[in-house]
Amino acid sequence: MDATKLIDLSHGYGPETLYWPTGKPFAWTRTAWGESEAGYWYTAAEFSTPEHSGTHLDAPIHFGRGQSAVDQIALQKLVAPAAVVDIADQCAADPDYRLTRADLKAWEKQHGRLDAGVIVVVRTGWHHRWPDRKAYMGSDVPGDTSNLHFPGLSREAAEFLARERSIHGVGIDTASIDHGPSKDFIVHQVLNGADKFGLENLTNLDPLPPTGATLIVAPMKIEGGTGAPARVYALLP
């Protein structure tokens, strides 16, 4: 396979991994590191992380009562065409910008109807701010969710995708598919409630064309999980 056609859309997990202000940071600890008593090299470590930190998948059960957990999402939904909607210019002018139904209709006018089974990827340009917590999330105060500012989707856009188009999920290069000031997480409610998954904290979206790329989503298979760390990458056309 041509390596130049593979794009990693995931942030690494480490000391700079960003997480929700009310969550705990990612932790990784070496438990063995070096030459063993028997004379061979041996390493091992352990980690802990919230389900919803770093680049991760939101399972539909996250905000959708009775909907799919991480381990219940069909594999064919995790390997799907990407429809990339660019709203970076709007977001540069307004950090709380929300993708609108009109934005989606304008995209369709130029690139064609959103096909059944696509993953809609919203490019805001916010991934360039990672890992500066204040620039990326609007606030760097631990535990404070009242002053968050970053782009997301509008309720109308979520309802359009959930009810009028047969998509598998939505991804975005911000901390949430809901914009920062949201208090009711209505976009999560609408999309998860329709058994659609979310992908948050994506990165490296600039090389992706509006259509033609294939998205591969590989979340940790947590039984009953509301979300999971994920390696997300794209195969360019």
DADA-V587153 format. One line per field, one symbol per residue. ss: DSSP state (~ for helix, > for strand, _ for the rest). psi: psi as a letter, one per 30 degrees, with the letter a starting at -180 (. if undefined). A space follows every 50 residues. Layout:
ss->???
psi->???
This chain:
ss->__~~~>>>_>________>_______>>>>>>>>>_____>>>>>>>>__ __>__>>>_~~~_______~~~__~~~~>>>>>>>>_~~~~~~____>>_ ~~~~~~~~~~~_______>>>>>__~~~~___~~~~~_____________ _>>_~~~~~~~~~_____>>>>_____>_______~~~~~~~~___>>>> _>___________>>>>>>_______>>>>>>>>>__
psi->kjfffkkkgkklkafgkklkffallkkkkkfkjaklffglkklllllkkl eilajlkjlffegjkgakleffkkefffjlkkjjjjgeeeeefjfgkkkl eeeeeeeeeeflkjlkgljkkjjffffffkgjeeeeffkgjkfjgfhkjl lalleeeeeeeeffkilelkllhafkfklefkffheeeeeeefghkllkl hllhfefklelflkkjkilkijkgkflkkkjklkjl.
